[in-house]
Amino acid sequence: MNRTIRQLTIGVGIFAVAMLAYTAPKADHHLEPALGGEVPDFALQDESGVEHRLGQYRGKVVVLEWTNPDCPYVARHYDADTMEKLAQRFDAKGVVWFAVNSTYYNKPEDSRAWKEEQGFEYATLQDAEGKVGRMLGARTTPHMFVIDGKGVLRYSGAIDDDPRGRAESPNNYVDHGVRALLIGSDPDPSHTNAYGCAVKYAGR
């Protein structure tokens, strides 16, 4: 076997091994709603077993906050009452606020205990199977989504511009976005990069 043929044979062998070792990524069958697109209706039970369907809140701005109490980013924001204060302020203006927990090992009793410990009022939707989280493309805790009264996704991303929690007055994107919607304007920005811990989906 001459040198050229030997090199070709080795090259083909390496390629074959690489192809055998390669595992194609799992197909992603969900379709994430694009900004400016309507969010598919969904229903989830909260920590008390009450079902909430997105469609029942048409006419209202809805904020969805992906959460996991085990995440230090979430814990930091709850220590600072970031979400609680916003939810309380906007509640008077008819805004609906939900936490959503897609952590595969989270149980309703865990959410009830966290709610009692932190003292917030809004419900935590239970999504342990991860269907709604994957549908919306929730990647981190926290990951924030703002939906307008027509069911259209108007903001997706971080709660603010302060991932490390060092700014004295962080720019709260959700605050600005919701206030813009309430006066008939568009959130600006409408998308930012969410920071935090990866959502602990089942099967990962």
C-alpha atoms as one frame of an Amber mdcrd trajectory, in Angstrom:
protein
   0.000   0.000   0.000   1.576   3.284  -1.068   1.600   6.395   1.132  -1.326
   8.148  -0.583  -3.632   5.137  -0.280  -2.587   4.594   3.356  -3.379   8.251
   4.243  -6.743   8.002   2.500  -7.575   4.814   4.394  -6.640   6.373   7.748
  -8.686   9.463   6.949 -11.768   7.414   6.069 -11.340   5.403   9.272 -11.181
   8.520  11.439 -14.284   9.923   9.737 -16.174   6.656  10.315 -15.269   6.610
  14.030 -16.325  10.240  14.376 -19.680   9.502  12.748 -20.269   6.553  15.064
 -19.456   8.676  18.114 -21.637  11.578  16.991 -25.066  11.796  18.587 -27.531
  14.026  16.826 -29.280  16.524  19.083 -32.780  15.552  20.069 -35.394  17.056
  17.822 -37.149  20.007  19.385 -40.808  19.666  18.534 -42.074  22.749  20.331
 -42.460  26.078  18.621 -41.422  29.028  20.723 -43.685  32.022  20.138 -41.773
  34.863  18.535 -41.841  38.337  19.986 -44.924  40.000  18.583 -46.619  36.631
  18.136 -49.535  35.180  20.075 -48.665  32.839  22.929 -50.509  29.498  22.621
 -53.103  29.028  25.315 -52.046  26.782  28.174 -53.324  25.707  31.568 -51.342
  24.917  34.714 -52.300  24.342  38.333 -50.791  26.504  41.042 -49.335  25.366
  44.354 -52.863  25.059  45.821 -54.266  23.006  42.951 -56.163  25.875  41.306
 -56.006  25.797  37.510 -55.042  28.936  35.632 -55.502  29.188  31.863 -53.697
  31.942  30.003 -56.803  32.658  27.936 -58.832  33.572  31.005 -56.656  36.643
  31.489 -57.285  38.190  28.072 -57.546  41.950  28.425 -54.852  42.015  31.105
 -51.078  42.243  30.969 -49.595  38.959  32.234 -46.075  38.590  33.639 -44.552
  35.108  33.837 -41.479  34.712  36.016 -39.561  31.441  35.791 -38.345  30.524
  39.242 -36.422  27.986  41.284 -35.798  28.739  44.977 -32.622  26.627  44.837
 -31.068  29.085  42.386 -28.874  31.765  44.031 -29.975  34.357  41.460 -33.600
  33.762  42.415 -32.752  33.804  46.127 -30.924  37.129  45.725 -33.876  38.765
  44.010 -36.296  37.464  46.624 -34.051  38.695  49.425 -34.259  42.109  47.758
 -38.041  41.772  47.114 -37.457  42.563  43.434 -40.373  40.544  42.111 -42.672
  41.027  45.100 -42.537  44.811  44.973 -43.184  44.917  41.233 -46.060  42.450
  41.488 -47.664  44.421  44.314 -47.336  47.726  42.483 -48.775  46.388  39.233
 -51.555  44.411  40.917 -53.356  47.689  41.559 -53.232  48.345  37.797 -54.770
  44.996  36.901 -51.561  43.236  35.896 -51.503  39.468  36.499 -48.209  38.077
  37.834 -47.311  34.400  38.076 -44.164  32.597  39.060 -43.692  29.383  37.069
 -41.578  26.492  38.336 -40.420  24.018  35.685 -37.907  22.320  38.003 -38.476
  18.591  37.537 -38.168  17.785  41.240 -40.307  20.647  42.527 -43.522  19.700
  44.327 -46.531  21.905  45.157 -45.658  21.668  48.851 -42.193  23.044  48.055
 -43.785  26.052  46.355 -46.153  26.552  49.280 -43.254  26.490  51.737 -41.269
  29.026  49.671 -44.311  31.284  49.396 -44.841  31.175  53.151 -41.158  31.815
  53.822 -40.967  34.794  51.467 -44.447  36.185  52.072 -45.440  36.978  48.482
 -49.050  36.788  47.290 -48.980  35.631  43.663 -49.315  31.981  42.670 -46.576
  29.652  41.449 -47.691  27.613  38.453 -46.496  24.011  38.577 -44.742  22.883
  35.372 -42.632  19.937  36.552 -43.014  18.249  33.153 -41.591  21.383  31.558
 -44.188  21.637  28.801 -44.921  25.342  29.169 -41.313  26.236  29.921 -40.118
  24.531  26.768 -42.984  25.977  24.738 -42.008  29.514  25.723 -38.287  28.833
  25.609 -37.601  29.572  29.290 -33.896  28.954  29.781 -32.938  30.443  33.123
 -34.257  31.249  36.557 -35.258  33.980  36.505 -36.434  34.309  32.899 -39.183
  36.872  32.404 -41.997  37.017  29.846 -44.533  39.826  29.451 -47.733  39.129
  27.507 -50.161  41.879  26.538 -53.954  41.878  26.786 -54.290  40.296  23.340
 -52.126  37.345  24.317 -49.119  38.611  22.377 -45.577  38.135  23.703 -44.132
  41.628  24.126 -41.020  41.078  26.253 -38.668  38.171  26.893 -35.438  38.208
  28.866 -33.810  39.305  32.086 -35.514  41.019  34.995 -32.849  43.755  34.894
 -29.370  44.680  33.685 -27.604  43.684  36.902 -26.688  39.960  36.801 -24.181
  40.259  39.666 -26.420  42.323  41.913 -23.908  45.125  42.332 -25.722  48.132
  40.851 -27.322  50.662  43.171 -30.141  51.397  40.731 -30.408  48.607  38.159
 -32.423  49.145  35.012 -35.482  46.925  35.524 -36.600  45.842  32.061 -39.861
  44.289  33.253 -40.840  47.414  35.154 -40.263  49.608  32.095 -41.899  47.133
  29.727 -45.095  46.694  31.731 -45.436  50.435  32.315 -45.038  51.014  28.580
 -47.807  48.535  27.778 -50.131  50.121  30.319 -49.932  53.460  28.506 -50.202
  51.922  25.046 -46.515  52.023  24.136 -44.075  49.276  23.164 -41.530  47.792
  25.592 -38.050  49.038  24.791 -36.088  46.811  24.772 -38.438  43.976  23.924
 -35.736  41.325  24.297 -32.660  40.931  26.493 -30.462  37.986  27.413 -31.863
  36.301  30.494 -29.317  35.448  33.181 -29.428  33.033  36.090 -29.378  29.270
  36.613 -30.366  26.887  33.836 -33.949  25.642  34.150 -33.802  22.109  35.582
 -36.028  20.396  33.046 -36.924  16.726  33.328 -34.680  14.544  31.207 -31.671
  16.861  31.330
